[in-house]
């Protein structure tokens, strides 16, 4: 029972839950990036290089024979995957850069002076009373 209790404590900790949420959001973000690259970025690039779709680029190493499929080196899919990675890495870089900029601005912003403590207020009142008595 002790093992189950320890596992429960581990699984319910904030770090594990945060990690799970991050993985789920990351998977959804991956689908968005894949769609962005495949549907928005690649068509213009394909148009620029003569209407070629990178996914279809391949070298046939051995032609199909009867029921045996062809042996194909699909380097276009690799190019597509590399482009997906570069775009994701760039998007993450820009996000981290923006967060770091916000943190620097937060750190550079002057903080308001803390409110005086009761002791400081009392001392200020005493000082003011002494000044007023001296001016009489």
Contact map, one row per residue, 1 for C-alpha under 8 A:
1111100000000000000000000000000000000000000000000000000000000000000000000000000000000000000000000000000000000000000000000000000000000000
1111110000000000000000000000000000000000000000000000000000000000000000000000000000000000000000000000000000000000000000000000000000000000
1111111000000000000000000000000000000000000000000000000000000000000000000000000000000000000000000000000000000000000000000000000000000000
1111111100000000000000000000000000000000000000000000000000000000000000000000000000000000000000000000000000000000000000000000000000000000
1111111110000000000000000000000000000000000000000000000000000000000000000000000000000000000000000000000000000000000000000000000000000000
0111111111000000000000000000000000000000000000000000000000000000000000000000000000000000000000000000000000000000000000000000000000000000
0011111111100000000000000000000000000000000000000000000000000000000000000000000000000000000000000000000000000000000000000000000000000000
0001111111110000000000000000000000000000000000000000000000000000000000000000000000000000000000000000000000000000000000000000000000000000
0000111111111000000000000000000000000000000000000000000000000000000000000000000000000000000000000000000000000000000000000000000000000000
0000011111111001000000000000000000000000000000000000000000000000000000000000000000000000000000000000000000000000000000000000000000000000
0000001111111001100000000000000000000000000000000000000000000000000000000000000000000000000000000000000000000000000000000000000000000000
0000000111111101100000000000000000000000000000000000000000000000000000000000000000000000000000000000000000000000000000000000000000000000
0000000011111111100000000000000000000000000000000000000000000000000000000000000000000000000000000000000000000000000000000000000000000000
0000000000011111110000000000000000000000000000000000000000000000000000000000000000000000000000000000000000000000000000000000000000000000
0000000000001111111000000000000000000000000000000000000000000000000000000000000000000000000000000000000000000000000000000000000000000000
0000000001111111111100000000000000000000000000000000000000000000000000000000000000000000000000000000000000000000000000000000000000000000
0000000000111111111110000000000000000000000000000000000000000000000000000000000000000000000000000000000000000000000000000000000000000000
0000000000000111111111000000000000000000000000000000000000000000000000000000000000000000000000000000000000000000000000000000000000000000
0000000000000011111111100000000000000000000000000000000000000000000000000000000000000000000000000000000000000000000000000000000000000000
0000000000000001111111110000000000000000000000000000000000000000000000000000000000000000000000000000000000000000000000000000000000000000
0000000000000000111111111000000000000000000000000000000000000000000000000000000000000000000000000000000000000000000000000000000000000000
0000000000000000011111111100000000000000000000000000000000000000000000000000000000000000000000000000000000000000000000000000000000000000
0000000000000000001111111110000000000000000000000000000000000000000000000000000000000000000000000000000000000000000000000000000000000000
0000000000000000000111111111000000000000000000000000000000000000000000000000000000000000000000000000000000000000000000000000000000000000
0000000000000000000011111111100000000000000000000000000000000000000000000000000000000000000000000000000000000000000000000000000000000000
0000000000000000000001111111110000000000000000000000000000000000000000000000000000000000000000000000000000000000000000000000000000000000
0000000000000000000000111111111000000000000000000000000000000000000000000000000000000000000000000000000000000000000000000000000000000000
0000000000000000000000011111111100000000000000000000000000000000000000000000000000000000000000000000000000000000000000000000000000000000
0000000000000000000000001111111110000000000000000000000000000000000000000000000000000000000000000000000000000000000000000000000000000000
0000000000000000000000000111111111000000000000000000000000000000000000000000000000000000000000000000000000000000000000000000000000000000
0000000000000000000000000011111111100000000000000000000000000000000000000000000000000000000000000000000000000000000000000000000000000000
0000000000000000000000000001111111110000000000000000000000000000000000000000000000000000000000000000000000000000000000000000000000000000
0000000000000000000000000000111111111000000000000000000000000000000000000000000000010011000000000000000000000000000000000000000000000000
0000000000000000000000000000011111111100000000000000000000000000000000000000000000010000000000000000000000000000000000000000000000000000
0000000000000000000000000000001111111111000000000000000000000000000000000000000000000000000000000000000000000000000000000000000000000000
0000000000000000000000000000000111111111100000000000000000000000000000000000000000000000000000000000000000000000000000000000000000000000
0000000000000000000000000000000011111111110000000000000000000000000000000000000000110010000000000000000000000000000000000000000000000000
0000000000000000000000000000000001111111111000000000000000000000000000000000000000000000000000000000000000000000000000000000000000000000
0000000000000000000000000000000000111111111000000000000000000000000000000000000000000000000000000000000000000000000000000000000000000000
0000000000000000000000000000000000111111111100000000000000000000000000000000000000000000000000000000000000000000000000000000000000000000
0000000000000000000000000000000000011111111110000000000000000000000000000000000000000000000000000000000000000000000000000000000000000000
0000000000000000000000000000000000001111111111000000110000000000000000000000000000000000000000000000000000000000000000000000000000000000
0000000000000000000000000000000000000111111111100010100000000000000000000000000000000000000000000000000000000000000000000000000000000000
0000000000000000000000000000000000000001111111110000000000000000000000000000000000000000000000000000000000000000000000000000000000000000
0000000000000000000000000000000000000000111111111000000000000000000000000000000000000000000000000000000000000000000000000000000000000000
0000000000000000000000000000000000000000011111111111110000000000000000000000000000000000000000000000000000000000000000000000000000000000
0000000000000000000000000000000000000000001111111111000000000000000000000000000000000000000000000000000000000000000000000000000000000000
0000000000000000000000000000000000000000000111111110000000000000000000000000000000000000000000000000000000000000000000000000000000000000
0000000000000000000000000000000000000000000011111111000000000000000000000000000000000000000000000000000000000000000000000000000000000000
0000000000000000000000000000000000000000000001111111000000000000000000000000000000000000000000000000000000000000000000000000000000000000
0000000000000000000000000000000000000000001001111111100000000000000000000000000000000000000000000000000000000000000000000000000000000000
0000000000000000000000000000000000000000000001101111110110000000000000000000000000000000000000000000000000000000000000000000000000000000
0000000000000000000000000000000000000000011001000011111110000000000000000001000000000000000000000000000000000000000000000000000000000000
0000000000000000000000000000000000000000010001000001111110000000000000000001101100000000000000000000000000000000000000000000000000000000
0000000000000000000000000000000000000000000000000000111110000000000000000111101100000000000000000000000000000000000000000000000000000000
0000000000000000000000000000000000000000000000000001111111000000000000000101100000000000000000000000000000000000000000000000000000000000
0000000000000000000000000000000000000000000000000001111111100000000000000111100000000000000000000000000000000000000000000000000000000000
0000000000000000000000000000000000000000000000000000000111110000000000011111000000000000000000000000000000000000000000000000000000000000
0000000000000000000000000000000000000000000000000000000011111000000000011110000000000000000000000000000000000000000000000000000000000000
0000000000000000000000000000000000000000000000000000000001111110000001111000000000000000000000000000000000000000000000000000000000000000
0000000000000000000000000000000000000000000000000000000000111110000001111000000000000000000000000000000000000000000000000000000000000000
0000000000000000000000000000000000000000000000000000000000011111000001110000000000000000000000000000000000000000000000000000000000000000
0000000000000000000000000000000000000000000000000000000000011111100011100000000000000000000000000000000000000000000000000000000000000000
0000000000000000000000000000000000000000000000000000000000000111111111100000000000000000000000000000000000000000000000000000000000000000
0000000000000000000000000000000000000000000000000000000000000011111111000000000000000000000000000000000000000000000000000000000000000000
0000000000000000000000000000000000000000000000000000000000000001111110000000000000000000000000000000000000000000000000000000000000000000
0000000000000000000000000000000000000000000000000000000000000001111110000000000000000000000000000000000000000000000000000000000000000000
0000000000000000000000000000000000000000000000000000000000000001111111000000000000000000000000000000000000000000000000000000000000000000
0000000000000000000000000000000000000000000000000000000000000011111111100000000000000000000000000000000000000000000000000000000000000000
0000000000000000000000000000000000000000000000000000000000011111100111110000000000000000000000000000000000000000000000000000000000000000
0000000000000000000000000000000000000000000000000000000000011111000011111000000000000000000000000000000000000000000000000000000000000000
0000000000000000000000000000000000000000000000000000000001111100000001111100000000000000000000000000000000000000000000000000000000000000
0000000000000000000000000000000000000000000000000000000001111000000000111110000000000000000000000000000000000000000000000000000000000000
0000000000000000000000000000000000000000000000000000001111100000000000011111110000000000000000000000000000000000000000000000000000000000
0000000000000000000000000000000000000000000000000000001011100000000000001111111000000000000000000000000000000000000000000000000000000000
0000000000000000000000000000000000000000000000000000111111000000000000000111111100000000000000000000000000000000000000000000000000000000
0000000000000000000000000000000000000000000000000000011110000000000000000111111110000000000000000000000000000000000000000000000000000000
0000000000000000000000000000000000000000000000000000000000000000000000000111111111000000000000000000000000000000000000000000000000000000
0000000000000000000000000000000000000000000000000000011000000000000000000011111111100000000000000000000000000000000000000000000000000000
0000000000000000000000000000000000000000000000000000011000000000000000000001111111110000000000000000000000000000000000000000000000000000
0000000000000000000000000000000000000000000000000000000000000000000000000000111111111000000000000000000000000000000000000000000000000000
0000000000000000000000000000000000000000000000000000000000000000000000000000011111111100000000000000000000000000000000000000000000000000
0000000000000000000000000000000000001000000000000000000000000000000000000000001111111110000000000000000000000000000000000000000000000000
0000000000000000000000000000000011001000000000000000000000000000000000000000000111111111000000000000000000000000000000000000000000000000
0000000000000000000000000000000000000000000000000000000000000000000000000000000011111111100000000000000000000000000000000000000000000000
0000000000000000000000000000000000000000000000000000000000000000000000000000000001111111110000000000000000000000000000000000000000000000
0000000000000000000000000000000010001000000000000000000000000000000000000000000000111111111000000000000000000000000000000000000000000000
0000000000000000000000000000000010000000000000000000000000000000000000000000000000011111111100000000000000000000000000000000000000000000
0000000000000000000000000000000000000000000000000000000000000000000000000000000000001111111110000000000000000000000000000000000000000000
0000000000000000000000000000000000000000000000000000000000000000000000000000000000000111111111000000000000000000000000000000000000000000
0000000000000000000000000000000000000000000000000000000000000000000000000000000000000011111111100000000000000000000000000000000000000000
0000000000000000000000000000000000000000000000000000000000000000000000000000000000000001111111110000000000000000000000000000000000000000
0000000000000000000000000000000000000000000000000000000000000000000000000000000000000000111111111000000000000000000000000000000000000000
0000000000000000000000000000000000000000000000000000000000000000000000000000000000000000011111111100000000000000000000000000000000000000
0000000000000000000000000000000000000000000000000000000000000000000000000000000000000000001111111110000000000000000000000000000000000000
0000000000000000000000000000000000000000000000000000000000000000000000000000000000000000000111111111000000000000000000000000000000000000
0000000000000000000000000000000000000000000000000000000000000000000000000000000000000000000011111111100000000000000000000000000000000000
0000000000000000000000000000000000000000000000000000000000000000000000000000000000000000000001111111110000000000000000000000000000000000
0000000000000000000000000000000000000000000000000000000000000000000000000000000000000000000000111111111000000000000000000000000000000000
0000000000000000000000000000000000000000000000000000000000000000000000000000000000000000000000011111111100000000000000000000000000000000
0000000000000000000000000000000000000000000000000000000000000000000000000000000000000000000000001111111110000000000000000000000000000000
0000000000000000000000000000000000000000000000000000000000000000000000000000000000000000000000000111111111000000000000000000000000000000
0000000000000000000000000000000000000000000000000000000000000000000000000000000000000000000000000011111111100000000000000000000000000000
0000000000000000000000000000000000000000000000000000000000000000000000000000000000000000000000000001111111110000000000000000000000000000
0000000000000000000000000000000000000000000000000000000000000000000000000000000000000000000000000000111111111000000000000000000000000000
0000000000000000000000000000000000000000000000000000000000000000000000000000000000000000000000000000011111111000000000000000000000000000
0000000000000000000000000000000000000000000000000000000000000000000000000000000000000000000000000000001111111100000000000000000000000000
0000000000000000000000000000000000000000000000000000000000000000000000000000000000000000000000000000000111111100000000000000000000000000
0000000000000000000000000000000000000000000000000000000000000000000000000000000000000000000000000000000011111110000000000000000000000000
0000000000000000000000000000000000000000000000000000000000000000000000000000000000000000000000000000000000111111000000000000000000000000
0000000000000000000000000000000000000000000000000000000000000000000000000000000000000000000000000000000000001111100000000000000000000000
0000000000000000000000000000000000000000000000000000000000000000000000000000000000000000000000000000000000000111110000000000000000000000
0000000000000000000000000000000000000000000000000000000000000000000000000000000000000000000000000000000000000011111000000000000000000000
0000000000000000000000000000000000000000000000000000000000000000000000000000000000000000000000000000000000000001111100000000000000000000
0000000000000000000000000000000000000000000000000000000000000000000000000000000000000000000000000000000000000000111110000000000000000000
0000000000000000000000000000000000000000000000000000000000000000000000000000000000000000000000000000000000000000011111111000000000000000
0000000000000000000000000000000000000000000000000000000000000000000000000000000000000000000000000000000000000000001111111000000000000000
0000000000000000000000000000000000000000000000000000000000000000000000000000000000000000000000000000000000000000000111111100000000000000
0000000000000000000000000000000000000000000000000000000000000000000000000000000000000000000000000000000000000000000111111110000000000000
0000000000000000000000000000000000000000000000000000000000000000000000000000000000000000000000000000000000000000000111111111000000000000
0000000000000000000000000000000000000000000000000000000000000000000000000000000000000000000000000000000000000000000111111111100000000000
0000000000000000000000000000000000000000000000000000000000000000000000000000000000000000000000000000000000000000000001111111110000000000
0000000000000000000000000000000000000000000000000000000000000000000000000000000000000000000000000000000000000000000000111111111000000000
0000000000000000000000000000000000000000000000000000000000000000000000000000000000000000000000000000000000000000000000011111111100000000
0000000000000000000000000000000000000000000000000000000000000000000000000000000000000000000000000000000000000000000000001111111110000000
0000000000000000000000000000000000000000000000000000000000000000000000000000000000000000000000000000000000000000000000000111111111000000
0000000000000000000000000000000000000000000000000000000000000000000000000000000000000000000000000000000000000000000000000011111111100000
0000000000000000000000000000000000000000000000000000000000000000000000000000000000000000000000000000000000000000000000000001111111110000
0000000000000000000000000000000000000000000000000000000000000000000000000000000000000000000000000000000000000000000000000000111111111000
0000000000000000000000000000000000000000000000000000000000000000000000000000000000000000000000000000000000000000000000000000011111111100
0000000000000000000000000000000000000000000000000000000000000000000000000000000000000000000000000000000000000000000000000000001111111110
0000000000000000000000000000000000000000000000000000000000000000000000000000000000000000000000000000000000000000000000000000000111111111
0000000000000000000000000000000000000000000000000000000000000000000000000000000000000000000000000000000000000000000000000000000011111111
0000000000000000000000000000000000000000000000000000000000000000000000000000000000000000000000000000000000000000000000000000000001111111
0000000000000000000000000000000000000000000000000000000000000000000000000000000000000000000000000000000000000000000000000000000000111111
0000000000000000000000000000000000000000000000000000000000000000000000000000000000000000000000000000000000000000000000000000000000011111
